[in-house]
Amino acid sequence: MYRNPTLFLIMAVVVFSIGSIVSTALPFFLKSTVTPMPSAKPYTPLQLEGRDIYIREGCNNCHTQTVRPLYSEVLRYGPYSRGGEFEYDRPHLWGSRRTGPDLARVGGRYPDSWHYRHMVDPQAIVSGSTMPPYPWLEKRPLDTSHTRKKLEVLHYPITDAGLTEVEGKTELDALVAYLQYLGTAIPRTPAAIPTPRADLVNPYADDPAAIAEGEALFMEHCAGCHGLELKGEAGTGITMTELVDHEKGDEADIVADAWEGIEGMMPAFGPLLGEDRLWKIANYITSQ
């Protein structure tokens, strides 16, 4: 065969044709090539409307919704994406241009209040953010005239409770509901990173330079939620005994909480800031 160019060409065409048919034609006869995850649920009417607003406002132009199986991405965003998570997405919003942070695991990382304030004034939450504000979403009533039709087309369950849920809501309410759903099909697990020891001696006690650096770090990463005066904005206040026992100077508690995060309230800052910077932030907080 190798010495006969004509026969070799014919055999090559036959082999490539068989491969093409198997890889492209056969999937048309399969209901699905990916096994759906039992934990993946259809969008509720409010979440579905929020998803349409997400697309309408072009959020997917800057934010991806897929975590690649790379250690650095899993460390920052959470478990890598599985195909079964996206069973109910029409269309998929994986994206390819990560101008802003990936949102595949943003659901449940922050309280609703964080998202409301972030959408209205992103720079108040994330210093130096290039994201534009979307204040009109807070005031614009949600158009629900096509909600039932959307559910029917997508074969999502239709319930009276679900349709009642969207009544009287704003577009921002719907968008936040959608964001809080993203990535929740896979429970978050702590990243495989070393945890600071709770009994570690404070390395920056009464260190003015460290406290000054801690203030700058706090303003950059924490003030958006906890307020410039630590009295709370999108998050809780952390002044006086609200977070730390000043008589004991227990900065280690702050470091531990910030490192691991608090489910539904505060993301884990350990992978982002590291132990040294968290200690400086803790000393700034206890100095107030």
N, C-alpha and C positions, 0 to 999 in steps of 0.2 A: 504493500500500500504506500509505503514511504517513497518508493521509487516511481510511483505512478501519480503525477500531479493531479490529473483529472479525478482519479478515484479518491485521492486524499481530500480534495476539495469537496466532493460529494459527501464523504463520510463526516467531514467537519461541519457541513451545513446540517446534516441529519442530527448530529450530536447537539449542536447549539439550538436547533429547533426544538428538540425534546426538552432540553433544559429550560428554554423560554416558556414552553407550554406548562411545564410543571410549576415554575416559579411565578408565572403571571396569570395563567388561565384557571388553574385549580382553585386558588383562593376565592374566585367568584362563586364557587359552589359551596363555600364554607360560610356558616352563619357568622363566625367570628374567628379570627386568628389569634386572639388574646383571651385568656380566661378572665372574666370579670372578677373583681375582688368583692367578696360579700359585704365588706365594710363601705364600699362605694355606693352612695345613694343618689337617686335623681334629685335635681335641684328643686327646692321649694319654689312656689310662685315668686316670693320676694327675692330669693337668691337668683332666680332666672332673670328677673327684671334687672337686678343689679349687674348681672353678667352682660346684658345687652348695653347697659350704660357704660360699663368698662370698655366694651368694644367701640361704642359710639365716641367716647372721649379720647380714643387712641392710646389707652394705657398700655396695650400690648405692643405698641411701637417702641417703648422704652424698657418694659419689664417682661422678662421671660417667665415661664411657668414650668420649668423642668430642671431638676437637679441631676447633673451628670455623676456617674459613679467614680468620682475622683475624691481623694481624701480631703483636699482643701475645700471642695464644695460641700461635702457632707459635714465637715466640721463647722462651716459657716451657716449653711441653710437647713441641714437636717437630712434624714434618710433620702437616698437617691430615688428618682421617680421610677414607677413601674407602670407598664402599659395598662394593667387592669384598673388603675385609678381613674382613667379617662373614658370609661365606658359610656358616660352620659354627656360627654362634651361634643357639641355640634356648633361650630367647628372647634378643633383643638387650638389652643392658644399657647403652644410651647414656645414659639418665638425663637429668634437666633441672635438678636442684638440686645445685649445686656447693658444698656445705658444706665438704667437704674438697677437696684437690687432685684434678685430673683424673688418671685412671690409664691413659688410652688408650696412653701410650708409656712406661709404667713398666718394662716388661720389659727386663732387661739393664742398666738404669741403675745398679743397686746390686748388690753381692754377696748371695748367699743369707743370709749371716750378718746383714746389715743388716735384712732382712725378718723373720728369726726374732726378733731383739731388738726390733724395732719393734712387732711384733704382741704380744709379751709385755709390753713397757713402752714405749709410744709417747713418753712425756715424756722418757725417757732418750735418745732419738734426736733428737726435735724439741722444743726447749724451748717451753713454752706450748701444746703441742698439746691440742686438746679431744677427741681420739680416745680412747675407752675401751680398756683393756687386754683382751686375749683369752688369758690364761695357760692356760686349760683346753685349748685346741687343741693345746698342746705335749704334753699327757699323754694325750689321748683317742685310742685306736687308731682307725684309719680303717676304717669299715664298707664292705667290698667285696662284700657279698652280692648287690648289684644291679648291679654294674659291667658285667658282660657284657650284661645286659638293656638297660641304658642305651645301650651301644654299638650293639646291634642296632636299637633303636628309631630312633636318630639316623643309622643307616647309616654309622657310622664303622668303619674297618678294625679287625679283631680279630686279635691275634697273641698267641702264648703269652708272648713277651717282654714285651709290654705289660701283660698280666694279672699276670705275675710281678712287675712293677715296683711294683705297689700293695701287695704283701704285706709285712706288718710295718711299714707306714708309719703315721705319726700324721696327724691332721687338719691340723696345721700344715705338715707336709711337703707335703701335697696343695695347700694354699692357696698356699704359696710357689711351687710348680711352676706353678700357674695364673698368678700375678702375673708371673712371669718370662717368660711367653709373650705377655703383652698387648702389642700394638703391634709385634711383631717381624716382621710381614708386610711392613712398609715399613722399609727401613734408615734409620737416623737420619743426617741430614746436618748439618754445622755450620750454625748460624744465621748469617744475613748481618749480622754485627755486627763492629765493628772489634776487632782483636786487639791486646793490649798489646805494645809492642816489648820484645824480650828484652834489648836493650842499654840500656833506660831506667835512668837513675841513680835509685837508691833515694831517694825524696823524704822518707822519715821515718827515716833512719839516726840511731840514738841519740836519738830523740825520745821522752821518757818519756810524754807525753800521748798520742801516737799508739800507743805500745805498750800503754798501759792500755786505750785504745779497742779495739785489736786483740784484747786478751784477752777483752773483753766480746763481741766479734763471734765469736771462736773458740768461746767457751762456748755461744753461741746456735746457731751453724751447723755447727760442726765436732766439738765434744767428744763428741757422741753416737756417732760412729764412731771417732774417734782417741783418745778418753779424756780425762779431766780433766787428766791428767799427761802427755798426748801419747804414752802407751805402747801405745795401741790398745785398742779394745773390739770393735765390729762391723767396724771397719776396721783398717788397719795402724798400727803405731807410727810416729811422725815425730819422735823425739828424736834429738839428736846427728847422726850421719852417715847415719841411715836415709833422710833426705830431702834434706838440704842440706849443703854443704861450709862449715862454720863459719869456716874459715880465709879463704875468699874472700868470705864473706858474700853468697852468691848467692841473695838473696831473689827475684830475677827468675824463677828456676826455679820457685819455689813459686807465684808469681803466674800464670805461664804454665800450669802443671799444673792449678791450681784454676780458671782461666778456661776452659780447653778441656775439662776433665774427663778421666777415664780410663775407657775402655770397660769396662763390667761391674764397675767398682770405685767410681767416683766420678762424680757428675753434673757438668755444667758450671755453675760458679758465676758466670761472667762476667755473664750476663744478670740474675742475681738481685742480686748485690752490687756489681758495678761495679769499676773498676780501683782507685779510691782506697781503698776498704775492704779490698780484697784485699792491697794493699801494707801496710796496718796489721796485718792478720792475719799476713802473712809476717814482719814485724818482730817481732811477739810470739813467733812460733815460733822464730826464730833467737836470741831473747833468752833462751831457756830452756836 
